Amino acid sequence: MSNEIPYKIYLEESEIPTSWYNLRSDMKNKPAPLLNPGTGQPLTLEELSPIFCEELCKQELDNDTKFIPIPDEIISFYKMYRPAPLVRAYFLEKALGTPAKIYYKFEGNNTSGSHKLNSAIAQAYYAKKQGLKGVTTETGAGQWGTALSMACVYFGLDCKVYMVKISYEQKPFRREVMRVYGADVTPSPSDTTNIGRKILEEFPGTTGSLGCAISEAVEVATQNEGYRYVLGSVLNQVLLHQSIIGLEAKAAMDKYDIKPDIIIGCAGGGSNLGGLIAPFMGEKLRGEADYDIVAVEPASCPSFTRGKFAYDFCDTGMICPLAKMYTLGSSFIPSSNHAGGLRFHGMSSTLSQLYHDGYMRAVSAKQTDVFEAAELFARSEGTLPAPESAHAIKAAIDEALKCKETGEEKTILFGLTGTGYFDLKGYQQFNDGNMTDYIPTDEELEKGFASLPQVPEA
Ligand SMILES: *Cc1c(COP(=O)(O)O)cnc(C)c1O
């Protein structure tokens, strides 16, 4: 290769960041506080502590501390699979014939196959430190559940996972990986909880949703001594832990004086995107640099591009705190032909505020286009991407093709959040030519909006 930028830019192990960066500290308009659904008042530490580990509650509520030191035990674990490489997508650039320079930060280099391990290990660590017996959670496609199982077994914690039923059925192998790591996996909705039984009664035959699995996991955590609930995305604390992605990416780019013009991430609940953009967005917020920051979401679950910025429940059972976010309503369930992940109805309140204030933009992509991008990426760069990650690939390709037209040599950075080995049902549909797109109508979205709670505007 003629260029002097290597194909992979690795940091040294000693260059793994020693603190997470709290993006909220640089926001003038802080994300709206979580509200108690009963009183409509901001949640206090005391109210949050029965649900989440104490240290994580503190991180959740901390809008001010800029850098939070990463405990040594977590750094030791990070060393198993970090630093993660920053890759120059020379082969994709060539396939596209673009003058753009494309980089991706690859987070799939661990058994869970995604960035989720970055937060799972942190959350398991704080649960252990608090002397808890175990944690409960929900998982959609299964990456979060897998990551959490790996983290829990490392610290000797019990791990109970409620897995969205359709994924449990479509992705049996992911379930087995979780069991290898000692987790207890239940398809949701299930008859093991009050809320699960209620949902089954109301919607017989439902294939489940993340919101519903969250309700079940929270119920089990709050009704069992020594258990807390943990969440793999959306929350401020998760974005905080994921800032390691952006900090490493920026450190690697700084080594070669590379400055991205465009930063792209797929957006489900917003954690990888929030993590990837954190240090760059920090510079933007402080007026030190400017970046075009892009969230990519599925056209079949378009929270940013077609959702409402409002207080909503994070779960279908309406027992979780209310978060102000871009949302499709907690009763929204993506069409069952949707194969690409990123199916949560809401979006991180931090990213929602930044989007609302014009610091970033959002685009949506149809799943057939997403899988087409995934195929091109696999064939040119070699790595089989997770369908979620392929949303970012799709947008990066679009931007690179724009550069081809204009002749601009923009530098594009995107997050390759994971690998797609367990998503082969989706790939099979695509390969067989059976994949279809379903874009919800305005009327269908209205049904979800009708489930938004009435909250007095502060
Ligand atoms: C969970 C997941 C996502 C989406 O979650 P965010 O919280 O929006 O980052 C994206 N990619 C992969 C591979 C995932 O597992």
The ligand as an SDF file (V2000), in Angstrom:
LIG
                    3D

 15 15  0  0  0  0  0  0  0  0999 V2000
  -26.4870   -3.9990   20.6610 C   0  0  0  0  0  0  0  0  0  0  0  0
  -25.7600   -3.7330   19.4350 C   0  0  0  0  0  0  0  0  0  0  0  0
  -25.8980   -2.5250   18.7470 C   0  0  0  0  0  0  0  0  0  0  0  0
  -26.8710   -1.4420   19.1340 C   0  0  0  0  0  0  0  0  0  0  0  0
  -26.8550   -0.9840   20.4250 O   0  0  0  0  0  0  0  0  0  0  0  0
  -26.4220    0.4830   20.8060 P   0  0  0  0  0  0  0  0  0  0  0  0
  -26.6830    0.5960   22.2360 O   0  0  0  0  0  0  0  0  0  0  0  0
  -27.2370    1.4260   19.9760 O   0  0  0  0  0  0  0  0  0  0  0  0
  -24.9930    0.5740   20.4760 O   0  0  0  0  0  0  0  0  0  0  0  0
  -25.1420   -2.3220   17.6180 C   0  0  0  0  0  0  0  0  0  0  0  0
  -24.3050   -3.2670   17.1610 N   0  0  0  0  0  0  0  0  0  0  0  0
  -24.1480   -4.4270   17.7850 C   0  0  0  0  0  0  0  0  0  0  0  0
  -23.2120   -5.4320   17.2050 C   0  0  0  0  0  0  0  0  0  0  0  0
  -24.8600   -4.7010   18.9420 C   0  0  0  0  0  0  0  0  0  0  0  0
  -24.6950   -5.8670   19.5520 O   0  0  0  0  0  0  0  0  0  0  0  0
  1  2  1  0
  2  3  1  0
  2 14  2  0
  3  4  1  0
  3 10  2  0
  4  5  1  0
  5  6  1  0
  6  7  2  0
  6  8  1  0
  6  9  1  0
 10 11  1  0
 11 12  2  0
 12 13  1  0
 12 14  1  0
 14 15  1  0
M  END
$$$$
